[in-house]
Amino acid sequence: MEKEYFSLEIRDDNMLTKIFRIILGLLCCGIALFWVIYNLRAAKVYGIQWITISFLLCFGLIQIYSGFGRAVKFIEITVNNIKLKKNSILPAVDLPADNMEKIELFPLKVHFFCSNGKKILLRFGISDPDKVELIKTAIVKFADRNNVILEIKNEEI
């Protein structure tokens, strides 16, 4: 079995949207750079100007990061590993099968219990029920193949 990749995004961006994000990010970073140069030449520099500059710079960098496709949320299931990126900014988490104690599968979420006591929660939402069922089926196959305890529950008690 090769890897199964599932996007956790509500919708996938097309190339025009990605290019627009990169241009917007570059524009924001350019304006922030202009304000840095302008404020260094000004007689008085206020704290609110530096807050504005840092906001523009951070927003621009996030837009560039997103425009290059690095801010995509996903779950990737391979033979003995689950790679989960549930946040756009934070890096993906690797969940090897030998470090997993059990998996609790709920209708709209999954709990992964690791052997080090860490519990990782993945919430699906209700936007795409067909994709949720495909992911849950792949997780069930993963648990069966790797002898991980799988509990299918209907509600959280």
N, C-alpha and C positions, 0 to 999 in steps of 0.2 A: 504494500500500500504506500502510495506517495502522500505527500502532505495535502491537507485540505485547508483552504484559506477562505475565511468568511469575513467580510467587511462588517463592522458594527456601526457604520455611518448610516444616517437616515437616507441620504442620497449621495451618489458619487458625482464629483465635480467634473465638468468637461474641460477641455483645454483652454477655452476662452476665459472661463472663470479663474483658472490657475494663473494664466498670464495677467489678468486684471489684478489678482492679489499680489503678484510679484511687482507689478508697476506701482500699485498703491503703497506697498511696503518700501520700495525705493524712494518714492516721493516723500513719504513720512520721514524716512531717515535723512533725506536731503534737506528737508525743512528743519529738522532737529540740528543738523550740522550747521546750517545757516544761522540758526538762533544761537548756537554756541559761539560762532565767530562774532556775531553781532553783539552778544552780551560781554564778550571779552574786551571789546572796544568801547563799550558804554561806561559811563562814569559810575552809575549805581547799578548794582546787580541785586535783584530781589530773589528770595527763596522760591516764590511761586513760579518764576521763570524756569528755574532748574527742575521743578516738578513737571512743568509742561514739556520741557525738553526730554526728560527721562521717559515720560509717558509716550511721546511721539516716537522716540527711539525704540522702546520696547514693543509698541504696537506695530511699528514697521518691521521689526525683526520677526515678530510672530507671523505677520502676513507673508513675508518672504519664506519662512519655514513652512508655512501651510501651502503656499503656492508651489513649492518644489515637491509636494506630496509626502512630507515627513510627518505631518500631523494627523495621519489616518489611524482610526481606532480599528482593531481587528482581533480575531482569534485564529491561530494557526495550529492545526492538530496534525502531528506526525505519528509515527509508529510508537514511540515511547516518550513523547514530549508534547506539552501544550505551551504555546507562546501566546501570551495575552497582553494586548495593549488596550487598556480601557480608558486612557486619558490621552488627550491630544498632545500634551507637552511632555509628560513623563515617559521614560523609556519602557519598553516592553518587559514583561516578567516571564521568565522561563519556569515552567512547572514540570520537572521530570517525573516520570511515573514511579520511579523508585523512592522519591521523596514525598509521595502523596499517600496519605492515610485513607481518606475517603472523599467521596463527592456526593453532595446532596443536591438533587435536581428538583427544582420547583417549577411551576408553570411559567413564571416570568423572571427567574433568577437561578443562579447556580452558586453554591458554596464549594470552594476547594479547600480542603483541610490538609495542610502540609505536616510532615513529621516533626518539624521544629516548632510546632504550636501556632504557626501563622495561618490565618483564615483569610482567604481571598474571595471577595464577592463580585460576581458579574451580574449586572442587571440588564435585562433585554429590552424592556419597554413593550409597548403594544403597537408600534408602528408597522411592523412587518412580520406577521405571524408565520408565514411560510419559511422565512429565513430562520426564525427561532426554532422551528421544528427540525430543520436541517442541522442546525448546530447541536441541538439536544440529541439527535440521532447519532451524530459523529462522536459526541461525548460518551454516549452509552457504548458504542463500539470500542472506543479508547479504553474505557473502564474494563470491559470484558476481555479485551486482548491483553491487558497488563495486570489483571487480577487486582484491581483497585476496588474497594468496597463502594458500591453505588446504592444510594437510597433515593428512591423516587417518592417525593412527598407532594401532597396537594396544597397544603397550607402551612404557614409558620405558626407554631403553637407557642 
